[in-house]
Amino acid sequence: MSKFAYSFGIILIGLSFGYLLQILVGWGMIRLPIPVDRLRRLLQRITLLFVNPVAIVGAIWIVNIESVRLAALPFNGLFAILAGGVLALGAARLLHLDPKKKGSMYCCGSFTNTGSIGALVCFVFLGERGFAFVPIYKLFEELSYYSIGFPIAKYYSNSEHTEKMWERLKGLAGDPFILVTLSSIALGGLLNFAEIRRPEFVRSVVSVFVPLGTVMLLTSIGLALKFRRVRKYLKECISVSLIKFVLVPGSAVSLAYLIGFGSIDDGLPLKVVIILSSMPVAFTALIPPSIYDLDLDLANSCWFFTTALLVVVLPLLLMILSLT
């Protein structure tokens, strides 16, 4: 239970600190040297361009990546994303939702918090060797969001937003966040294959940078957090929760087992899939509803509801991992 308390405590601290800071600034009780929105972007840039890459290099440096079957890990992550979206559209149809709600449901079912919360849980529950598989699992995440998720969201909207899918895909090629992440994976893999002994201090750096990166990202989310009435969207929230915590994990873990992840490195890749395929709605799921005029309140409610359910999901994950 100490692992659960530690991981959930970090999640709560990050979100609460950012939200409290936002409230205090809004009430005029404190003044920041820079605007809240600029602070939010600054925290994200520092985390994604420095803190996380350092942790990724340090973790991949010592992970066992000899099995050729690990090449299927990012496709397993892509499968979980696509399956979540398809299931969410199915649920929206059963609930007889209008197009704007369907678009938001797709985003909530597809977009998953593997980057901050998922990475933290993998690190706390499985150690840095487990954390090292996270960037590999989510390798196709951004590509799938921009090439599939955003266009589907726009399909269900009457928005006049004119940026085309091809323009978004071209933007990925020069996106510094993606380039730095890919470079971190490549550098860590190169050091691993070269069999260069990792200095002992790197372990301490990784153990500090992983929770630090999570706190910084969640603080940035808290700075932009807007609560809505969840009760109005209770059916949608429950449907998305069943997709996120039951249906997607069940299918993604079954696929990972069939691939043979359970026989690699004492089943570590399989355990990573168990965790990452069971994460809540990502805050990124609020972006398409915002820019395409979908039901933002629905997306916000599903994000809050599924994130709050981590208080139940994390102990269950810990129990399942102890049995594998």
LINURVEN-V945967 format. One record per helix or strand. SS is the DSSP state (alpha for helix, beta for strand). FROM is the first residue (numbers start at 1). LEN is the number of residues. If there is no record, write none. Layout:
# LINURVEN-V945967
((SS;FROM;LEN) (SS;FROM;LEN))
This chain:
# LINURVEN-V945967
((alpha;2;25) (alpha;36;25) (alpha;68;27) (alpha;99;12) (beta;112;1) (alpha;114;13) (alpha;128;4) (alpha;134;4) (alpha;141;15) (alpha;165;9) (alpha;176;18) (alpha;200;23) (alpha;231;29) (alpha;261;3) (alpha;265;12) (beta;281;1) (alpha;285;7) (alpha;296;13) (alpha;310;14))
